[in-house]
Amino acid sequence: MVYRKGELTKRKILADWPHHVRVHIPELGLGTRLDEMHAFCRDMAYQTTGLCLRGESDAALWCFRSAEDAAAFAECFRDVL
């Protein structure tokens, strides 16, 4: 896989943002819920990365630097976890 200069790799994201919340991606996508998630995280240190597991549906991994931010995100969006 080729990365652009300065682009974060998945390994770097997982290492530097150690608190992860797995979000299930419905067949038709998250729609406006995704905008709500990004707005909720506006003042947090976070990154997102895709996650595809064999035999399971697609998911997004929301990675946070703070355990408190990850817990607040998980509580707010528990309907899509």
N, C-alpha and C positions, 0 to 999 in steps of 0.2 A: 504494500500500500504506500502511496506517495503522499507526503504531507507538505503543505506550504510552509515557508519559513515563518517561525513564530506561532504556528498553529499548535494548539494543545492536543496531545495524544490522549486516547482513552486511558491509558495506564497512568499518565500524569494527572488527569482529572480525578481518577479513583484514589490516587495517593494523596493529593493535596486537598481534596474535599472529601474527608473520610466518613461522613454521615450520609447514608444513602436511603432514599425512599423510592420504591418501585411503583410506577404508575401503569396500570393496565391501559392499553390502547384499544378502544372498541373498534369493530370492523369498519365503521364509518368515520373514525377519528374522534378527536376530542372536541372539535368545533370551537365555540367561543369559550369553552371551559379552559382551553389552553391559554387564551388571553388573560383569563382570570388568574390562572396560576402564575404567569409571568408578572402580572400586576401585584399579586400578593408578595412575591419575592423581590420586588423592586429594591428594597433597602437591605437585602440580605446578600451575603457572599455565597453564590451558588453557580453551578454549571449543570447542564443537562447532557446526557448521552443516550444513544439508542441501545436497546438491549433486545436481542432475539434469542430465545431459547428453543432448542429442538423439541418439537412436540407440544409446545405451548404457544399461546398467542403473543403477539408483539407487546413490548412494554418500553417505557422510557424510564431512565434512571435519573432522578433529581439528586444531585450531590451537594451537600452543604458543608461549610467549614465548622458550623456550630451545631451541637446536638440539640440545643433548644430550638433553633430555626427548623431543623428537620422534624422535630416533634410537633411544632406549631403547624407546619405544612401538612404533615400526615393527619393531624386532627381536622384541619380545615377541609381537606380533600379526601377524606376517608371513603367517600362514595365511589371513587375511581381507583382505589388501591387494590 
